[in-house]
Amino acid sequence: MTIAAAITRPQRAEGRGRLAARLLDRRTRIHELYQEGAAKIRLPDTFDASMEAVIINTAGGLTGGDRMDWSFVAGAGTRIDVTTQACEKIYKASAGTAEVTTRIDVGAGARVDWLPQETILFDRASLFRRLDVDLDESAEFLAVEAVLLGRKAMGEAVETGLFRDRWRIRRSGRLIHAEELRLSEGIAAIAARQAVLGGQVAFATLLYAGPLAEAYLGKVRPLVEGTMGGASAWSDKLVVRLAASDGFTLRKILIPVISVLRNGASVPKVWNL
């Protein structure tokens, strides 16, 4: 092996995608669309005034050193549902940490539903994920993030690695919600603790920010009763935490809850149960 070959650095995936929407003829229309590298945004036809955006990482997964940057702007009165083409897989990292940053701005009277499919962590994966949202005083926002610690049906388990998840939700610049999750090193041992996941390997957080938080709470709580989960609402905000033994079981609980928070609409069609 030559010296040049020995010091060759592995190729890393990078991507940036940006979508801005505005209201035109009472429908949500594209105002700006930008794609670079491994980041792609597809906009399937909808049968109402809303817009559905499907984001795609053409690299087929992430590993240490990969970078993805997403940005969405919902202009006044618009409605955007953002989802992913498939579950995002975070593979073993030989070096470095994968980083995914998402920025969402929601204008007056607009609503954004952030509905990515599950993130699947593999053993020794390393991921730092950030979600920054700024809402107008009259805007609504729904976020769903689900994580699988390996694929149980495939006999996979996550013993060690790094997963950091950072949320900052603001309304007119005022912080209304912050999340800071870190799982590192002995992830399996941490997840086994009763105060953490109690041995479950699939978990999710849902956040709704808007005037219907209290009204939704009474409909959501019966859906999570008897599960490892709970729901609370305060100050025009509703938060749901869920954990389950595997991804399929989690989805069976998650999808009805999402439907309630979407006024009866189900998850995007690219989701498959």
C-alpha positions as CSV (number, residue, x, y, z in Angstrom):
1,M,0.0,0.0,0.0
2,T,1.4,3.4,-0.9
3,I,1.6,6.3,1.6
4,A,-1.0,8.2,-0.5
5,A,-3.5,5.3,-0.3
6,A,-2.9,4.9,3.5
7,I,-3.9,8.5,4.2
8,T,-6.8,8.7,1.8
9,R,-9.9,9.8,3.8
10,P,-13.2,8.1,3.3
11,Q,-15.7,9.9,1.2
12,R,-18.4,11.6,3.3
13,A,-22.0,12.4,2.4
14,E,-23.1,16.0,2.5
15,G,-26.3,17.6,1.5
16,R,-28.3,20.8,1.9
17,G,-32.0,21.2,1.1
18,R,-34.2,24.3,1.4
19,L,-37.9,24.8,0.7
20,A,-39.9,28.0,1.2
21,A,-43.6,28.2,0.5
22,R,-46.1,31.0,0.1
23,L,-49.9,31.2,-0.3
24,L,-51.1,31.8,-3.9
25,D,-54.7,31.4,-5.1
26,R,-55.5,29.9,-1.7
27,R,-53.0,27.1,-2.1
28,T,-49.5,26.5,-0.7
29,R,-47.1,27.0,-3.5
30,I,-43.3,26.8,-4.0
31,H,-41.5,30.1,-3.4
32,E,-38.0,28.7,-3.2
33,L,-36.5,25.2,-3.7
34,Y,-32.8,24.4,-3.4
35,Q,-31.1,21.1,-3.4
36,E,-27.4,20.2,-3.1
37,G,-25.4,17.0,-2.7
38,A,-27.2,14.1,-1.2
39,A,-30.2,16.1,-0.1
40,K,-33.3,15.9,-2.3
41,I,-36.8,17.2,-1.8
42,R,-39.8,15.7,-3.7
43,L,-43.3,17.3,-3.8
44,P,-46.0,14.8,-4.6
45,D,-49.4,16.0,-5.7
46,T,-51.9,16.8,-3.0
47,F,-55.7,17.0,-3.2
48,D,-56.1,20.0,-0.9
49,A,-54.5,23.4,-0.4
50,S,-51.6,21.9,1.6
51,M,-48.1,20.9,0.4
52,E,-46.3,17.6,1.2
53,A,-42.5,17.6,1.1
54,V,-40.7,14.3,1.0
55,I,-37.0,14.6,1.9
56,I,-34.5,12.1,0.7
57,N,-30.9,11.3,1.6
58,T,-29.6,9.7,-1.6
59,A,-26.5,8.5,0.3
60,G,-28.8,5.7,1.7
61,G,-27.8,6.3,5.3
62,L,-25.4,8.3,7.5
63,T,-22.1,7.5,9.2
64,G,-19.4,9.4,11.0
65,G,-18.5,12.7,9.3
66,D,-21.6,12.9,7.2
67,R,-23.5,16.2,7.2
68,M,-27.1,17.0,6.2
69,D,-28.8,20.4,6.5
70,W,-32.5,21.0,5.9
71,S,-34.4,24.3,6.0
72,F,-38.1,25.0,5.6
73,V,-40.0,28.3,5.6
74,A,-43.8,28.3,5.7
75,G,-45.1,31.7,4.6
76,A,-48.3,33.2,6.1
77,G,-51.3,31.0,5.8
78,T,-49.5,28.0,4.3
79,R,-49.6,24.4,5.3
80,I,-46.6,22.0,4.8
81,D,-46.3,18.4,5.8
82,V,-42.6,17.3,5.8
83,T,-41.7,13.6,5.9
84,T,-39.0,11.2,4.8
85,Q,-39.0,8.7,2.0
86,A,-37.8,5.9,4.4
87,C,-36.3,5.4,7.8
88,E,-33.0,7.1,8.2
89,K,-30.3,4.6,9.1
90,I,-27.3,5.6,11.1
91,Y,-24.5,3.2,10.6
92,K,-21.4,2.3,12.6
93,A,-18.9,5.2,12.7
94,S,-15.3,4.4,12.2
95,A,-14.5,8.1,13.0
96,G,-16.4,11.3,13.6
97,T,-20.0,12.0,14.2
98,A,-22.9,12.4,11.7
99,E,-24.7,15.7,12.0
100,V,-28.2,16.5,10.9
101,T,-29.5,20.0,11.3
102,T,-33.1,21.1,10.6
103,R,-34.4,24.7,10.7
104,I,-38.1,25.4,10.4
105,D,-39.8,28.9,10.3
106,V,-43.6,29.0,10.4
107,G,-45.3,32.3,9.5
108,A,-48.6,33.9,10.6
109,G,-51.5,31.5,10.5
110,A,-49.3,28.8,9.0
111,R,-48.8,25.2,10.1
112,V,-46.0,22.8,9.6
113,D,-46.1,19.1,10.5
114,W,-42.6,17.6,10.9
115,L,-43.2,13.8,10.4
116,P,-40.0,12.0,9.5
117,Q,-40.1,8.2,9.7
118,E,-38.0,6.5,12.4
119,T,-34.3,6.9,12.8
120,I,-32.6,3.5,13.1
121,L,-29.3,3.5,15.1
122,F,-26.9,0.7,14.6
123,D,-24.3,-0.4,17.1
124,R,-21.4,2.1,17.4
125,A,-23.3,4.7,15.5
126,S,-22.6,8.4,16.2
127,L,-25.2,11.0,15.6
128,F,-25.8,14.6,16.6
129,R,-29.2,15.9,15.5
130,R,-30.6,19.4,15.9
131,L,-34.1,20.8,15.4
132,D,-34.6,24.6,15.5
133,V,-38.0,26.0,15.0
134,D,-39.3,29.6,15.2
135,L,-43.1,30.1,15.2
136,D,-45.2,33.2,14.6
137,E,-47.7,34.0,17.5
138,S,-50.5,32.5,15.4
139,A,-48.7,29.5,13.9
140,E,-49.1,25.8,14.7
141,F,-46.4,23.2,14.7
142,L,-46.4,19.4,15.1
143,A,-43.1,17.4,15.5
144,V,-42.7,13.7,15.7
145,E,-39.3,12.0,16.2
146,A,-39.0,8.2,16.7
147,V,-35.8,6.2,17.3
148,L,-35.1,2.5,17.1
149,L,-32.1,1.1,18.9
150,G,-31.4,-1.5,16.2
151,R,-33.9,-3.6,14.3
152,K,-35.2,-6.2,16.7
153,A,-36.6,-8.5,14.0
154,M,-33.1,-8.6,12.5
155,G,-31.6,-9.6,15.8
156,E,-29.7,-6.3,16.0
157,A,-28.8,-4.5,19.3
158,V,-27.1,-1.3,20.1
159,E,-24.6,-1.8,22.8
160,T,-22.6,1.4,22.5
161,G,-22.3,4.6,20.4
162,L,-23.5,8.2,20.6
163,F,-26.9,9.8,20.1
164,R,-27.5,13.4,20.8
165,D,-30.8,15.1,20.0
166,R,-31.3,18.8,20.6
167,W,-34.6,20.7,20.1
168,R,-35.2,24.4,20.5
169,I,-38.7,25.6,19.7
170,R,-39.4,29.4,19.9
171,R,-42.4,31.5,19.4
172,S,-41.5,35.0,18.0
173,G,-38.0,34.4,19.3
174,R,-39.2,33.4,22.8
175,L,-38.1,29.9,23.9
176,I,-41.1,27.7,24.6
177,H,-39.6,24.2,24.5
178,A,-36.2,22.7,24.8
179,E,-35.1,19.0,24.5
180,E,-31.6,17.7,25.2
181,L,-31.1,14.0,24.9
182,R,-27.8,12.2,25.1
183,L,-27.2,8.4,25.0
184,S,-23.5,7.4,24.9
185,E,-21.1,4.6,25.6
186,G,-23.1,1.9,27.3
187,I,-26.3,2.6,25.6
188,A,-27.8,-0.9,26.2
189,A,-27.2,-0.6,29.9
190,I,-28.7,2.9,30.0
191,A,-31.8,1.9,28.1
192,A,-32.3,-1.0,30.4
193,R,-32.8,1.3,33.4
194,Q,-36.4,1.6,34.5
195,A,-36.2,5.4,34.7
196,V,-35.0,5.5,31.1
197,L,-36.6,3.0,28.7
198,G,-37.1,0.0,30.9
199,G,-35.5,-2.3,28.4
200,Q,-37.5,-1.0,25.4
201,V,-35.7,-0.3,22.2
202,A,-38.2,1.9,20.3
203,F,-39.2,5.3,21.6
204,A,-40.7,8.6,20.3
205,T,-41.5,12.1,21.3
206,L,-44.4,14.1,19.9
207,L,-44.8,17.9,20.3
208,Y,-47.7,20.0,19.3
209,A,-47.5,23.8,19.8
210,G,-50.7,25.7,19.2
211,P,-54.1,26.7,20.6
212,L,-55.6,23.2,20.4
213,A,-53.2,21.6,22.9
214,E,-55.7,21.2,25.8
215,A,-58.4,20.0,23.4
216,Y,-56.1,17.3,22.0
217,L,-55.0,16.1,25.4
218,G,-58.3,14.4,26.2
219,K,-58.3,12.5,22.9
220,V,-54.6,11.5,23.2
221,R,-54.5,10.1,26.7
222,P,-56.9,7.2,26.1
223,L,-54.7,6.1,23.2
224,V,-51.5,5.9,25.3
225,E,-53.2,4.4,28.4
226,G,-51.8,1.0,29.2
227,T,-48.6,1.7,27.2
228,M,-45.2,2.8,28.4
229,G,-46.0,6.4,27.7
230,G,-47.8,9.6,28.7
231,A,-49.1,12.9,27.6
232,S,-49.2,16.4,29.2
233,A,-50.4,19.8,28.0
234,W,-49.7,23.3,29.3
235,S,-49.2,26.8,27.9
236,D,-50.5,25.9,24.4
237,K,-48.2,23.0,24.2
238,L,-48.7,19.2,24.2
239,V,-45.9,16.7,24.7
240,V,-46.3,12.9,24.3
241,R,-43.6,10.3,25.2
242,L,-43.8,6.8,24.0
243,A,-41.7,3.6,24.3
244,A,-42.3,0.1,23.0
245,S,-40.6,-3.2,22.5
246,D,-40.0,-2.8,18.8
247,G,-40.7,-0.5,15.9
248,F,-43.9,-2.2,14.7
249,T,-45.5,-2.0,18.2
250,L,-44.4,1.7,18.5
251,R,-46.0,2.5,15.1
252,K,-49.3,0.9,16.2
253,I,-49.5,3.4,19.0
254,L,-47.9,6.3,17.3
255,I,-50.0,6.5,14.1
256,P,-53.4,7.0,15.9
257,V,-51.9,9.7,18.1
258,I,-50.5,11.5,15.1
259,S,-53.9,11.3,13.5
260,V,-55.6,13.0,16.4
261,L,-53.0,15.7,16.4
262,R,-53.6,16.2,12.6
263,N,-57.4,16.5,13.1
264,G,-58.1,13.1,11.8
265,A,-55.6,13.0,8.9
266,S,-53.4,10.0,8.9
267,V,-49.6,9.9,8.4
268,P,-48.2,10.6,4.9
269,K,-48.6,7.8,2.3
270,V,-44.9,7.1,2.3
271,W,-45.3,5.6,5.8
272,N,-46.0,1.9,5.7
273,L,-47.2,-0.1,8.7
